[in-house]
Amino acid sequence: MPYNLMHLLPEIFLLTAGCVILLVDVFSKDLDRNLTYRLTQLALLATAIICMVQFPSVQYHLYERHFILDPMAGIIKISVIFLAMLALLFARPYILPRRILRGEYYLLHLFAVLGMMVLVSGGSLLTLYLGLELLSLSLYALVAMQRHSYRAAEAAVKYFVMGAIASGFLLYGMSLVYGVTQHIHLTDIANYIATNDASLTLRFGLVFIVVAIGFKFGAVPFQMWVPDVYDGAPTSTTAFLSSAPKVAAFGFMVRIFAYGFIGALVDWQGLLIILACLSMLIGNIVALVQNNLKRLLAYSAIAHMGYFLLGALTGTSEGFAASFFYILAYSIMSLGGFGCLIYLGKGVEDVKNLDQLKGLGRSNPWGGLLISVLFLSMAGLPPFIGFWAKLEVFLAVLNAGFVWLAVFAAVMSIIGLFYYLKVVKVIFFDESEKEEKIVAVRGLRLGLGITSLSVVALGLFPGKLMQLCAQAFEYL
């Protein structure tokens, strides 16, 4: 039977644009690949516009129910596209002085975004797996793009091996679920669980799927790859890795738990509580002793995944909306945080240690202020967006009756304040050994300005974003 492919127009356009830009790049004689960069940004912008024009007001189950088009998918697709565009703004000045294949670098971002778009619209286990693998394979290559760096190669191998293990867990879990239910569509699996008692085999399959999701988010005890990959990968790749894919992974988690396994809430809720508590505890405590900035941000990311899971484990539309708000806020803050490290770099030298930030507030007041705003927002202090994000997930767990969990998360937030405020203290109160003016290119200044202003503006006026996040789960 013929299908109306207009619903797939954003994905088809992005795939076509990627193939055309690949051909343009092959015949380009420009070593800096300026044309490839501009075409990549243009393709992402055009895809975002198509998504906005086609934004769904109701939920559609298309193409034999393998593809879901709903407000959540629309909002996530637009979000990851704009996060990818911001990441490329930060990436260009970073990769130009380094021996990184520039054309391929930009193209891999396009295919990663395509994987994310397929992933968040997955209506069956098959579509979800295809989207996840397209995203993962692009990210493996991006981590390894600095071919002459031993640390980047080591990070890529670790990320690939851990990602392959996670994919194996996911496939095994999906095969167990299919073996019990005889269905791959999420709605059919949900109907089966609603009318039958969950068997031990089905629960085992769910455990394997939760483990795979834990790997993808970098939640404890599956976080072992996060510090090494964040530290070893090129900083521009780490910025992208810590933002857009996290938002897409949230969409993947919602499809699995809210659309497929909502009838088995008691089974996966307990697992998520364990992951959330361990992530907040280990992430915050280990971050306290970090002097390496990228590792500090890595352990901070682990802790943030713990807070993020708080909303999702409630299993309510309110909780999922709170988690969505949190992951969007964290992605902006994390992208800006790694953008700051690119901003502070000198030539091909990366900023690694906290001591290198000493006196930055005096030598570069504007740069010091932008970095402080981003770190204070990550700490969850008002009036920044990080405060509202934490407040929303705390309220979600309180409304679900988990008072002890909200108290534990609040205590962990207080512990987390120490290492964020330590960064601000070093910037403004420590004496610099030598003062150097930082000269940043326009794109980098623009990216930093957008992320910092977004953190402040969304913190002062969070209502619209909260409303969008709530709209995403109207049909849950």
C-alpha positions as CSV (number, residue, x, y, z in Angstrom):
1,M,0.0,0.0,0.0
2,P,1.3,3.5,-0.8
3,Y,2.4,5.7,2.1
4,N,2.3,9.5,2.5
5,L,5.9,10.3,3.2
6,M,5.2,13.9,4.1
7,H,5.3,13.0,7.8
8,L,8.9,11.9,7.3
9,L,9.9,15.1,5.4
10,P,12.3,16.4,8.1
11,E,14.2,13.1,8.2
12,I,14.2,12.7,4.4
13,F,15.4,16.2,3.9
14,L,18.2,15.9,6.5
15,L,19.4,12.6,5.0
16,T,19.4,14.1,1.5
17,A,21.2,17.2,2.6
18,G,23.8,15.0,4.4
19,C,24.5,13.1,1.2
20,V,24.7,16.2,-1.0
21,I,27.0,17.9,1.5
22,L,29.2,14.8,1.6
23,L,29.6,15.0,-2.2
24,V,30.3,18.8,-2.0
25,D,32.9,18.1,0.7
26,V,34.7,15.4,-1.4
27,F,35.3,17.9,-4.3
28,S,36.0,20.9,-2.0
29,K,39.5,22.3,-2.2
30,D,39.1,24.5,0.9
31,L,41.2,23.0,3.6
32,D,39.2,24.8,6.3
33,R,35.9,23.3,4.9
34,N,34.1,26.6,5.4
35,L,31.5,25.8,2.8
36,T,30.8,22.4,4.4
37,Y,30.3,24.1,7.8
38,R,27.9,26.7,6.4
39,L,25.9,24.1,4.4
40,T,25.7,21.9,7.5
41,Q,24.3,24.8,9.6
42,L,21.9,25.7,6.8
43,A,20.7,22.1,6.5
44,L,20.1,21.9,10.3
45,L,18.2,25.3,10.2
46,A,16.1,24.2,7.3
47,T,15.2,20.9,9.0
48,A,14.2,22.8,12.2
49,I,11.9,25.1,10.1
50,I,10.3,22.0,8.5
51,C,9.7,20.5,12.0
52,M,8.1,23.7,13.1
53,V,5.9,24.0,10.1
54,Q,4.8,20.3,10.5
55,F,4.5,20.5,14.3
56,P,1.8,18.0,15.3
57,S,-1.1,19.1,17.5
58,V,-2.2,15.5,18.1
59,Q,-0.5,12.1,18.2
60,Y,-0.2,10.0,15.0
61,H,0.9,6.4,14.8
62,L,2.2,6.0,11.2
63,Y,3.8,3.4,8.9
64,E,2.3,0.3,10.5
65,R,2.8,2.0,13.9
66,H,6.6,1.9,13.7
67,F,6.7,5.7,13.7
68,I,5.1,8.1,16.3
69,L,4.6,11.8,15.5
70,D,3.4,13.7,18.5
71,P,4.2,17.0,20.4
72,M,6.9,15.3,22.4
73,A,8.7,14.2,19.2
74,G,8.3,17.6,17.6
75,I,9.7,19.5,20.6
76,I,12.7,17.1,21.1
77,K,13.6,17.2,17.4
78,I,13.6,21.0,17.3
79,S,15.6,21.1,20.6
80,V,18.3,18.7,19.4
81,I,18.7,20.5,16.1
82,F,19.3,23.8,17.8
83,L,21.6,22.2,20.4
84,A,23.6,20.7,17.5
85,M,23.8,24.1,15.8
86,L,25.2,25.6,19.0
87,A,27.7,22.8,19.4
88,L,29.0,23.4,15.9
89,L,29.4,27.1,16.7
90,F,31.7,26.1,19.5
91,A,33.4,23.3,17.4
92,R,34.5,25.4,14.5
93,P,37.1,27.5,16.3
94,Y,38.3,24.4,18.2
95,I,38.9,22.1,15.3
96,L,40.5,24.7,12.9
97,P,43.9,24.8,14.6
98,R,43.9,21.0,15.3
99,R,44.6,18.0,13.1
100,I,40.9,16.9,12.9
101,L,39.2,15.9,9.7
102,R,36.9,18.9,9.3
103,G,34.4,17.9,6.6
104,E,33.7,14.5,8.2
105,Y,33.3,16.2,11.6
106,Y,30.4,18.4,10.4
107,L,28.8,15.5,8.5
108,L,28.8,13.2,11.5
109,H,26.8,15.8,13.4
110,L,24.2,15.7,10.7
111,F,23.9,11.9,10.8
112,A,23.9,11.9,14.7
113,V,21.0,14.4,14.6
114,L,19.2,12.1,12.0
115,G,19.6,9.2,14.4
116,M,18.2,11.3,17.3
117,M,15.1,12.2,15.2
118,V,14.4,8.6,14.3
119,L,15.0,7.6,17.9
120,V,12.4,10.0,19.5
121,S,9.7,9.0,17.0
122,G,10.2,5.2,17.5
123,G,6.9,3.4,17.8
124,S,8.4,-0.1,17.9
125,L,11.5,-1.8,19.4
126,L,12.9,-2.0,15.9
127,T,12.7,1.7,15.1
128,L,14.1,2.6,18.5
129,Y,17.1,0.4,18.0
130,L,17.8,1.7,14.5
131,G,17.7,5.3,15.7
132,L,19.9,4.5,18.7
133,E,22.6,2.7,16.6
134,L,22.7,5.5,14.0
135,L,23.3,8.0,16.8
136,S,25.8,5.8,18.6
137,L,27.9,5.0,15.5
138,S,28.2,8.7,14.7
139,L,29.3,9.6,18.3
140,Y,31.9,6.8,18.3
141,A,33.5,8.3,15.2
142,L,33.3,11.9,16.6
143,V,35.1,10.9,19.8
144,A,38.0,9.4,17.7
145,M,38.3,12.3,15.2
146,Q,41.5,13.6,16.7
147,R,43.4,10.8,15.2
148,H,46.9,11.8,16.4
149,S,45.9,12.0,20.0
150,Y,46.4,8.8,22.1
151,R,44.0,10.0,24.7
152,A,41.2,10.5,22.1
153,A,41.9,7.1,20.6
154,E,41.7,5.5,24.1
155,A,38.5,7.4,24.9
156,A,37.0,6.2,21.6
157,V,37.8,2.6,22.3
158,K,36.4,2.7,25.8
159,Y,33.2,4.4,24.5
160,F,32.8,2.0,21.7
161,V,33.3,-1.1,23.9
162,M,30.9,0.2,26.6
163,G,28.4,1.3,23.9
164,A,28.6,-2.2,22.3
165,I,28.0,-3.8,25.7
166,A,25.0,-1.5,26.3
167,S,23.6,-2.3,22.8
168,G,24.0,-6.0,23.6
169,F,22.1,-5.6,26.8
170,L,19.4,-3.7,25.0
171,L,19.0,-6.3,22.2
172,Y,18.9,-9.2,24.6
173,G,16.3,-7.4,26.7
174,M,14.2,-6.7,23.6
175,S,14.5,-10.3,22.5
176,L,13.2,-11.5,25.9
177,V,10.3,-9.0,25.7
178,Y,9.4,-10.2,22.2
179,G,9.7,-13.8,23.2
180,V,7.1,-13.3,25.9
181,T,4.7,-10.8,24.3
182,Q,5.1,-11.8,20.6
183,H,5.0,-8.1,19.8
184,I,7.5,-5.4,18.9
185,H,5.1,-2.4,18.8
186,L,5.1,-0.4,22.1
187,T,1.3,-0.1,22.2
188,D,0.9,-3.9,21.8
189,I,3.5,-4.6,24.5
190,A,1.6,-2.2,26.8
191,N,-1.7,-3.9,26.0
192,Y,-0.2,-7.3,26.7
193,I,1.2,-6.2,30.1
194,A,-2.2,-4.6,31.0
195,T,-4.1,-7.9,30.3
196,N,-1.5,-10.4,31.6
197,D,0.7,-10.7,34.7
198,A,4.3,-9.8,34.0
199,S,6.3,-13.1,33.9
200,L,9.8,-13.5,35.3
201,T,11.2,-13.6,31.7
202,L,9.5,-10.3,30.9
203,R,10.9,-8.7,34.1
204,F,14.4,-10.0,33.1
205,G,14.0,-8.4,29.7
206,L,13.0,-5.1,31.4
207,V,16.0,-5.2,33.6
208,F,18.3,-5.6,30.6
209,I,16.6,-2.6,28.9
210,V,17.0,-0.5,32.1
211,V,20.7,-1.4,32.3
212,A,21.2,-0.3,28.6
213,I,19.4,3.0,29.4
214,G,21.6,3.4,32.4
215,F,24.7,3.0,30.2
216,K,23.5,5.5,27.7
217,F,22.8,8.2,30.4
218,G,26.1,7.4,32.3
219,A,24.2,6.6,35.5
220,V,25.9,4.8,38.3
221,P,26.9,1.9,38.4
222,F,27.2,2.1,34.6
223,Q,29.2,5.4,34.6
224,M,32.7,4.0,34.2
225,W,33.1,5.4,30.6
226,V,31.9,8.9,31.3
227,P,35.0,10.5,33.0
228,D,37.5,8.9,30.5
229,V,35.5,9.8,27.4
230,Y,34.7,13.3,28.5
231,D,38.4,13.9,29.4
232,G,39.9,12.2,26.4
233,A,37.6,13.3,23.6
234,P,38.1,16.6,21.8
235,T,36.4,19.3,24.0
236,S,34.0,20.3,21.1
237,T,32.9,16.7,20.8
238,T,32.4,16.4,24.6
239,A,30.2,19.6,24.4
240,F,27.9,17.9,21.8
241,L,28.0,14.5,23.5
242,S,26.8,16.0,26.8
243,S,23.9,17.9,25.4
244,A,21.8,16.8,22.4
245,P,22.2,13.0,22.7
246,K,21.0,13.2,26.3
247,V,17.8,14.9,25.2
248,A,17.2,12.2,22.6
249,A,18.0,9.5,25.1
250,F,15.2,11.0,27.3
251,G,12.8,10.5,24.4
252,F,14.0,6.9,24.0
253,M,13.4,6.3,27.8
254,V,9.9,7.8,27.6
255,R,8.9,5.6,24.6
256,I,10.1,2.5,26.5
257,F,8.7,3.2,30.0
258,A,5.6,5.4,29.4
259,Y,4.4,3.8,26.1
260,G,5.6,0.2,26.4
261,F,6.0,-0.7,30.1
262,I,3.8,1.7,32.1
263,G,1.9,-1.4,33.3
264,A,5.1,-2.6,34.9
265,L,5.7,0.6,36.7
266,V,6.5,-1.1,40.1
267,D,9.3,-3.1,38.4
268,W,11.2,-0.3,36.7
269,Q,10.5,2.3,39.3
270,G,12.6,0.6,41.9
271,L,15.5,0.2,39.5
272,L,15.4,3.9,38.6
273,I,15.4,4.9,42.3
274,I,18.6,2.9,42.8
275,L,20.2,4.5,39.7
276,A,19.2,8.0,40.7
277,C,20.4,7.7,44.3
278,L,23.7,6.1,43.4
279,S,24.3,8.7,40.6
280,M,23.6,11.7,42.9
281,L,25.8,10.2,45.7
282,I,28.8,9.1,43.7
283,G,28.7,11.9,41.1
284,N,28.7,14.7,43.8
285,I,31.2,13.1,46.2
286,V,33.8,12.2,43.5
287,A,33.4,15.7,41.9
288,L,34.5,17.3,45.2
289,V,38.1,16.1,44.8
290,Q,38.5,16.8,41.1
291,N,41.0,19.3,39.9
292,N,40.7,18.5,36.2
293,L,37.9,20.6,34.8
294,K,36.6,18.1,32.2
295,R,36.5,15.3,34.8
296,L,34.8,17.7,37.2
297,L,32.1,18.3,34.6
298,A,31.9,14.6,33.9
299,Y,31.1,13.7,37.5
300,S,28.8,16.7,37.6
301,A,27.0,15.1,34.6
302,I,26.7,11.8,36.4
303,A,25.1,13.6,39.4
304,H,22.8,15.6,37.1
305,M,21.6,12.3,35.5
306,G,20.5,11.3,39.0
307,Y,18.4,14.4,39.5
308,F,17.0,14.0,36.0
309,L,15.8,10.4,36.8
310,L,13.8,11.7,39.8
311,G,11.0,13.0,37.6
312,A,10.9,10.0,35.3
313,L,10.7,7.4,38.0
314,T,7.4,8.8,39.2
315,G,5.8,7.4,36.0
316,T,3.4,10.3,35.8
317,S,3.0,12.9,33.0
318,E,3.9,15.6,35.5
319,G,7.1,13.7,36.4
320,F,8.1,13.2,32.8
321,A,7.5,16.9,32.0
322,A,9.7,17.8,35.0
323,S,12.5,15.5,33.7
324,F,12.1,16.9,30.2
325,F,12.5,20.4,31.6
326,Y,15.5,19.3,33.6
327,I,17.3,17.6,30.6
328,L,16.7,20.7,28.4
329,A,18.1,23.0,31.1
330,Y,21.1,20.7,31.7
331,S,21.9,20.4,28.0
332,I,22.1,24.2,27.6
333,M,24.2,24.5,30.8
334,S,26.5,21.7,29.9
335,L,27.0,22.9,26.3
336,G,27.9,26.3,27.7
337,G,30.2,24.8,30.3
338,F,32.3,23.0,27.7
339,G,32.1,26.0,25.5
340,C,33.8,27.9,28.2
341,L,36.7,25.5,28.2
342,I,37.1,26.0,24.4
343,Y,36.9,29.8,25.0
344,L,39.7,29.6,27.6
345,G,42.0,27.5,25.4
346,K,45.1,29.0,23.9
347,G,46.0,27.8,20.4
348,V,46.0,24.0,20.5
349,E,46.4,24.0,24.3
350,D,43.3,22.9,26.2
351,V,42.4,24.2,29.7
352,K,42.7,21.2,31.9
353,N,43.1,22.2,35.6
354,L,41.2,24.5,37.9
355,D,44.3,26.4,38.7
356,Q,44.3,27.8,35.1
357,L,41.2,29.8,35.9
358,K,42.9,31.8,38.7
359,G,42.3,35.5,38.4
360,L,40.2,35.1,35.3
361,G,37.5,37.5,36.7
362,R,40.1,40.3,36.8
363,S,41.9,39.7,33.5
364,N,38.7,38.9,31.6
365,P,35.7,40.1,33.6
366,W,33.2,39.3,30.9
367,G,34.5,35.7,30.3
368,G,34.7,35.1,34.1
369,L,31.1,36.3,34.5
370,L,29.7,34.1,31.7
371,I,31.5,31.0,33.2
372,S,30.3,31.8,36.7
373,V,26.7,32.2,35.5
374,L,26.8,28.7,33.9
375,F,28.4,27.0,36.9
376,L,26.0,28.7,39.4
377,S,23.1,27.6,37.3
378,M,24.4,24.0,37.4
379,A,24.6,24.3,41.2
380,G,20.8,25.1,41.1
381,L,21.0,28.6,42.5
382,P,18.2,31.2,41.7
383,P,17.6,33.1,39.5
384,F,19.1,30.8,36.9
385,I,17.3,28.0,35.1
386,G,19.1,25.3,37.0
387,F,17.1,26.3,40.1
388,W,13.7,25.8,38.4
389,A,14.8,22.5,36.9
390,K,15.7,21.0,40.3
391,L,12.6,22.5,41.9
392,E,10.4,20.8,39.3
393,V,11.8,17.3,39.7
394,F,11.8,17.7,43.5
395,L,8.1,18.7,43.4
396,A,7.4,15.7,41.1
397,V,8.8,13.2,43.5
398,L,7.1,14.9,46.5
399,N,3.7,14.7,44.7
400,A,4.4,11.0,44.0
401,G,4.9,10.4,47.7
402,F,8.7,9.9,47.8
403,V,9.5,12.5,50.5
404,W,12.7,10.7,51.6
405,L,13.9,10.8,48.0
406,A,13.4,14.5,47.7
407,V,15.2,15.1,51.0
408,F,18.1,12.9,49.9
409,A,18.3,14.8,46.6
410,A,18.3,18.2,48.4
411,V,21.2,17.1,50.6
412,M,23.1,16.0,47.5
413,S,22.5,19.4,46.0
414,I,24.0,21.1,49.0
415,I,27.1,18.9,48.6
416,G,27.2,19.7,44.9
417,L,27.3,23.5,45.8
418,F,30.9,23.1,47.1
419,Y,32.6,22.2,43.8
420,Y,30.6,24.6,41.7
421,L,31.3,27.5,44.1
422,K,34.9,26.4,44.2
423,V,35.2,27.2,40.5
424,V,33.6,30.7,41.0
425,K,35.9,31.3,43.9
426,V,39.0,30.5,41.9
427,I,37.8,32.8,39.1
428,F,37.2,35.9,41.2
429,F,39.2,35.6,44.4
430,D,42.4,33.7,43.6
431,E,45.5,35.6,42.3
432,S,46.6,34.9,38.8
433,E,50.2,33.9,38.2
434,K,50.2,35.7,34.8
435,E,47.5,37.7,33.2
436,E,46.7,37.0,29.6
437,K,44.0,38.6,27.5
438,I,41.7,36.1,25.8
439,V,40.8,36.8,22.2
440,A,37.9,34.6,21.0
441,V,36.4,34.4,17.5
442,R,32.9,35.8,16.8
443,G,31.2,32.4,16.6
444,L,32.6,31.3,20.0
445,R,31.5,34.5,21.6
446,L,28.1,34.2,20.0
447,G,27.7,30.6,21.3
448,L,28.7,31.6,24.8
449,G,26.4,34.6,24.8
450,I,23.4,32.5,23.7
451,T,23.9,29.8,26.3
452,S,24.6,32.3,29.1
453,L,21.7,34.5,28.2
454,S,19.4,31.5,27.8
455,V,20.3,30.3,31.3
456,V,19.5,33.8,32.8
457,A,16.4,34.5,30.6
458,L,14.8,31.1,31.1
459,G,15.6,31.4,34.8
460,L,13.7,34.7,35.0
461,F,10.9,33.6,32.7
462,P,10.6,29.8,33.0
463,G,6.9,29.6,32.4
464,K,6.9,29.2,28.6
465,L,9.5,26.3,28.6
466,M,7.5,24.6,31.4
467,Q,4.4,24.9,29.4
468,L,6.1,23.4,26.3
469,C,7.3,20.5,28.4
470,A,3.8,19.9,29.8
471,Q,2.4,20.0,26.3
472,A,4.8,17.2,25.2
473,F,2.9,14.8,27.5
474,E,-0.7,15.7,26.8
475,Y,-1.3,12.3,25.1
476,L,0.5,10.2,27.6
